[in-house]
Amino acid sequence: MIEKIHPLISDIPEQLLTAARNKKLVPFIGAGVSQLSGCPGWSAFADASLAFFVDKGKLSYAELNQISSLSSRVKLSVALDLQRRHSLPIDFNSILATQSGKEITGARAYANLSKMASVFVTTNYDNLLEARSERIFKKNEISVEKLELDNAVIHIHGSIKEPSEMVLTTRDYLERYASHQIDGDNRENPFLTFLQILFKTRSVLFVGYGLGELEILEYVFQKGVDKPKENEEPRHFVLQGFFSHELELAKNLDLYYQSFGVKLLPYSRDENDWAQLVHVLESLVLALPKGRNLMSPKIAEMKDFL
């Protein structure tokens, strides 16, 4: 039970440390990490996509006001429809550009994440992890074998490098996370197989997901994470920032995540707001075990299946 929210993670789970040592820790990166570099969050991204058409004279301010209260995914559906009707591609590169003066903070966060693991999974579309030697973003390229790569980032919702591959609308999500059994013919969805093997053979650390991204996480949890066994210690974790007065919110979210077999690791935003995440990641890196691996990733994976 969470009793107090500290600036840093006060009790780092042994499961997380062991996974890092065995090279089985996979950071799962959300928009909050890119926001440290000045990129927009999920809601701001949707609003900026609509604003693009206001600037081009294809959407009036009156029309924008009428849809301002809709969900982000509905807004993006409207934006994509405007894109199609006017044959005017949305400039996602500009929308997801970093802001001058903030790049250093974001770079520090990504630099520390890079010290934790060699394979990353992300729902972000931006190219801030461009330096990785291999970048997977097409649906038909996402496979279990990619988890064995030595230096890669897997964009499970696509990338601005190829906008047609980006998962944006409700329809996109339903298609990407479609059940293995489609129309009764038992066809496999390789993407879901990838998620399920990821959570079965690795420990996942969710970073950069706020309350606004809970809907995205629910898709991932429901399709990828097995229901935890009774008294089983969580092997997956989510870093999330809170103000001190949000203790009860943190406790409730902890129970919510536990239902999926995920443990909440809260940290305080009181002093540095979201930028505190940089210090949290630095402290985790310092706590990571040094020296030889306890066992090879393959042997550790076999133990999991047994």
N, C-alpha and C positions, 0 to 999 in steps of 0.2 A: 504493500500500500504506500502511495506517495504521501509523505508527511510535510515536505517542504520542497520548494523549487529553488535549486542552487544555480549559481552562474555557470558552473561546469557540471559534468555528469559525476555525481558524488560516488556512485557505486557502479563501476563498469562491469557488466556481466561477464563471467568467465567464458561463457559460450561464445561471445563476440571475440574475445581475445584469442581463444583457441582457433576459431575459424580464420582469423587473420593470419595466425602463425602457420596454419595448414594451407594457406592460399585458397581458402574456400569462402572468404568474405566477398560479397558482391555489393558495392554501393548502388542503390537504386535512386537516381537523381531526379528531383522535381524542379519546378520553376523557381522555387525560393532561392536556389543556389545561383541561378543566372540573374535573378533580381539584384543580387549583390553587385553585379557588374552594370546595373542600370537597365537590364532587359525587363519587359513588362511581365506581370503575372498573368494568370489565365484570364481573369476578368478584363484587365486592361488590354490584353492581346485581342480579345473579341471586340472591344470598343474601338481600338485602333483600326481594325479591319473594316469596320463600318465607316469610321472617319475618313478612310482613304477615298471612299466614294462620295462623301460630302465634299472633300477637297476637289474632286474631279467633276463636281456638278451633277452627279448621277443620283444623289440622295439629298433631299432637303432637310433642313434642321427640324422642320415640323414632323417629317417622317421618322427622323432619328429619335425624336422625343417619344413618339408613339411606341417604339420598340425598345426603349431604354431600360424598361423593367424586366425584359425577357431574360431567360437564362443565357449564359455565355454560348452554349452549344447551339441554341436557336439563333442567336445573333450571328454566329459564324455560318449557319445555314443560309441566312438571309444574305450575308456578304458573298458567299460562294454563288448564290443565285444571281446576284448583281454582276459578279464577275463573268458568269456565263452569258447573261443577257446582253451585256455591253462589250463582250470580248475584250475585257480590260483586266489583265492579271493583277492580282493584289501584290503589292511590293512587300512581301514578307521579310525580305532581307533588311529593309529600312525599319520595319516595325520591330524587329528583333535585334536591332543594333544596340551595342553597348553605349553607355553615356560617358563622356569625357570626365575624368576625375574619379570614376567608380571602378575602372577596370582593375586597379591594384587590389581592391578588396575582394573582388570576384576571383582574381587570379590566385590569391592566397588560399581561398577556399578550395579551388580545384587542385592546387598544388598539394595540399594536405590530403585530399581524397586520393590523389595519385600515389601517395605513399602507403595507402591502406590495401590497395588491390591492383590487379592488372587488367581486369575485365569490369566494365561498367555497363549498367542498364539504365536507360533514361526515357522518360516520356516527353522530354524537351525536344523542340524542333531546331534549336539554334546550333551554331557550330563552335561553341566555346570549348568543346573537347576535340577540336579538329586535329590537335597534335597527336592523337592516338594513331598508331600505325595502321589500324584497320577500322573502318567505320561502316557499320551495317545498318541500313535504314529501309531497304526494300522488304516487303512482307515475305516474298519468296526466298529471301536470303537469311531470314531469322530461323535458326535451327539449334538443336541441342549441341551440335558439334562446335558452335561458335563459343560456347562456354569454356572450351579448352584452349582458346587463343591466348597468347602471352601478353598482348597489348591491344585492346580493342574497346570500342564503345558501341553498344547495340541500342539503336533508336527504335523502340517498339511501336511508336506512333508516327514514324516517318521523320523526315528532315526537310528543311527549306532548300536543301540541295536538289530535291525533286518534289515540288509542291503537290503533284498528283498522288504521291504516296502518303501525304499527311492525313492522320486520323483527326478530324475536326468536328464533324456533325454527329448527331445521334445515330444516323444511319451508318456512318463510318464505324462507330463504336460497336453497334450491333453486329456488323459484318465481321469486324476484327475479333470480337469475343464470342462468336457464334459457337454453340455447343458442338461437341464432337459428333453428336447424332443429328444430322440434318435431313429433314424430310424422310426420316425413318430408314435411311440407307447406310447408317453407321460410318459415314466418311470421316476420316480424321481431319482435325484442324491442327496442322503442324505448329501454328503459333501457340495454341493452348498447350500442346505437348511441351513446347519450349518452356512455358511458364511453370508447368507442373514439375518438370525435371529440375528447373532452376530452384524452386522452393524445396524440393525433396533432397537435393544433393548439395546445396549451398546454404550459408546463412546470409540473409539479405538485410542490409542496413538502409532504410529509407531516409533520405536527406532532402530537405527543401520542399516538404509538403505541408501546407497550412490547412486551415479549416476550409478554405475555398477549393482545395483539391481533394477533399474527402470522397467526392463522387468518382473521381478518377481512380483513387485507391480501392474503392469498393469493387470496381470491375476486376482489378488485379487480384484482390483478396479472394473474391468469390470464385474466380475461375482457376486460380493458381495454387492457393494454399489449402491443404487438407485440414479438416476439422481436428483441432488438437485433442490428444488423448488425455484422460483424466490424470491430473497431477504431473503432466509432462511440462518440463521447463521450456519456455519459449526459445526458439533458435533464430527468430527474426526480430528486428528492432526498428523503431522509428524515432528519429531525433525530431523534437518539436519544441519551439520556443513559446513561453508564456510569461505574462507579467505576474508578479507575486500574488496579486489579488485574484488571479484566475486559478487558484489552487483547486477549487471544487470542479472547475471545468477539466483540469488535467486529470483529476481522479476519475471522472466519468469517462473521459476518452481512454484512459488506461483500461477500464473495464471493457469498453467497446473493442479496443485492439486485441485484448486477451481472448475475446470470442473467436478471433481468427488465428490465434497462436502467435501474436505479435506483441512484443513488450514495448511500452512507451518509455523513452528516455527523455525526460523534460529538462529544459534549461531556462534560466531566467533572462528575460529581455530588458530588465529594469534599467541597466546602465548603458547598453549599446544597441538596444532594439534588435533587429534581425542580424546586424553585423556581429552580434555575439556568437553566431554560428561559427565564424572563423576561429575564435578562441576555443570553442568547444572541439572543433576538428583538430586543432593543434594539440590540445590536451589528450585527445584520443590517440593521436599518432605517437606522442611521447610514452603512452602507456602500453603500446603494442609490444608484444614479446620480441626480443632480439635473439639472434642465433639460428641454429638449424631448425628446420621444420620437424614437428613431432612425427609426422608421417606424410607420405606423398599424397597429393590430392586424389589420385586414383584409388589408393588403398582406403583412404578416409571415405571415399564415395561408396566403395564396396561394403564397408562397415555399416553405412547408412541403410543400404538396401537389405542387409542381413538383419 
